[in-house]
Amino acid sequence: MTKLELKTEKEIQLLGYLISSPGLATELFSKVPVELISKDFQIVFEEIKEQRNLDKISFLHILKKNNFPKLAEVLSIGSQYTGEGFLEKRIMEFYEITDSIKTENIFKDLLEMSKDSLTGLSLLTDSKELIEKELEKYNRFDKEITFSESIDAIIERMEKRNTKDDSIKTRNFPAFNKATTGLNEGNLIGIAGAFKNGKTTFALNIALDLASQNIPTAVFSLEMSLSEIQDKILAHKIEIKYEALRDPKQLSEIERANLNKALNKLKSKSERLFLFDRLFSLAEIESKIKYLAKWESVKVIMIDYIGLIKSVSKFKNVENRERELSQISQSLKIIAKENNVIIFILAQLNRTGIKDATSGNLAESLGLARDSDFLWTIRKLADENLGNYQKIKLNGKELATTLTENDFVVKLDSSRHTKGGNSFVVRLEESGKFNELMISYAETPQRQQTAKRNEPYNYFENQYQ
């Protein structure tokens, strides 16, 4: 028996159950659209669906009026109907056959397309989308629950948070943790900065921080080569000048000996940090993330940066690059959620962003501000301000701390989950390692009453220390 014949048989069984118990029509048509029924039977099913007070006599009338060819089989099946749960089982069998036929047709069409196509990746992307649409249908029988029914699960989750915090936090950036209250699976975090303003170094610092906590992490460096990013990581871990690794002749004998010791020590570590350095399309990134999440238990992804993600066929009709990057950021948010990973995506700020590091100055990727759970910006304090740092304001307060040209301001520009706008300062070492600074604010008359002059003030703790 062919698949089409099996499908017809299931449709006759469904009619048989309806003639035995016409009240099942509402349940049937809530789960089976008439469009999925074979064309020869569609008129009959449509009339039954439209019938308000359906009984056995009106049911038989519809079948006879349309000269239904399998009337005897329908009546025979109706007499064998065994009650509750039987219809749902037959509906599931109907969908298994229907989906099998659809999937077979999809592969046949793609096979025909592949004979004349020279764009393999585009064809794979299109086939992936079609197959995923079919897979989504398999949740059609999931029981929907109300908010009230989920209260017990919510209470259990809240109690679990009280005893164990499952969110991911950094070790070296307490202000980052305070501003976000920790990162959770499915989060998309944007980090934006102007050219040479520290966004890659800061993001890499966070990735290495999390990887050092035995959280499997992957870095997609679309801008630097593998050797360059390896050198940056080595410099960070060994705390040696990055330029010295690019030109080892600068190293003294003592530094060489220390470098060898540090390298041997790193060999013994079981840190799970995966590095990729070639240009990827969005489809390739998604495929790689799915593999890493499933087989390597990777939880954190860093992508440097959104503007270098290759165009793919699904965006071929996009009118401009900004719209394309907006669709990419939307897709990355979905990828993070579907694969239970945290994705850090870097973005460029335009020239105005050198002095005004805000999401409004995102270069071609304004959609990232909308799609990110947290969007951070980073900027280097301008050289012309050197020697005049006491006049700089941070978090609405005037700084008293003396800063240097190696200091950067990191700001939570926008947040879906917490209050945005808070900033903190990090200082860059020669090794490429960022350290968060405890800064001081200039005194105001009100504060002079409660604290000594220039006493360090932690903005996030909101108290003098």
Secondary structure as UniProt FT lines:
FT   HELIX           3..20
FT   HELIX           22..24
FT   HELIX           25..31
FT   HELIX           34..36
FT   HELIX           39..50
FT   HELIX           56..65
FT   TURN            66..67
FT   TURN            69..70
FT   HELIX           71..79
FT   TURN            84..85
FT   HELIX           86..116
FT   HELIX           120..136
FT   HELIX           137..139
FT   TURN            140..141
FT   HELIX           148..150
FT   HELIX           151..163
FT   HELIX           174..180
FT   TURN            185..186
FT   STRAND          188..193
FT   TURN            195..196
FT   HELIX           199..211
FT   TURN            212..214
FT   STRAND          217..221
FT   HELIX           226..238
FT   HELIX           242..246
FT   HELIX           248..250
FT   HELIX           253..267
FT   STRAND          273..276
FT   HELIX           282..295
FT   STRAND          300..304
FT   HELIX           306..308
FT   HELIX           313..315
FT   TURN            316..317
FT   HELIX           321..339
FT   STRAND          342..349
FT   HELIX           351..354
FT   HELIX           359..361
FT   HELIX           367..371
FT   STRAND          374..380
FT   HELIX           383..385
FT   TURN            386..387
FT   HELIX           389..391
FT   STRAND          393..394
FT   TURN            395..396
FT   STRAND          397..399
FT   TURN            405..406
FT   STRAND          407..415
FT   STRAND          423..428
FT   TURN            430..431
FT   STRAND          434..436
FT   HELIX           445..448
FT   TURN            449..450
FT   TURN            453..454
FT   STRAND          457..458
FT   TURN            459..462
FT   STRAND          463..464
//
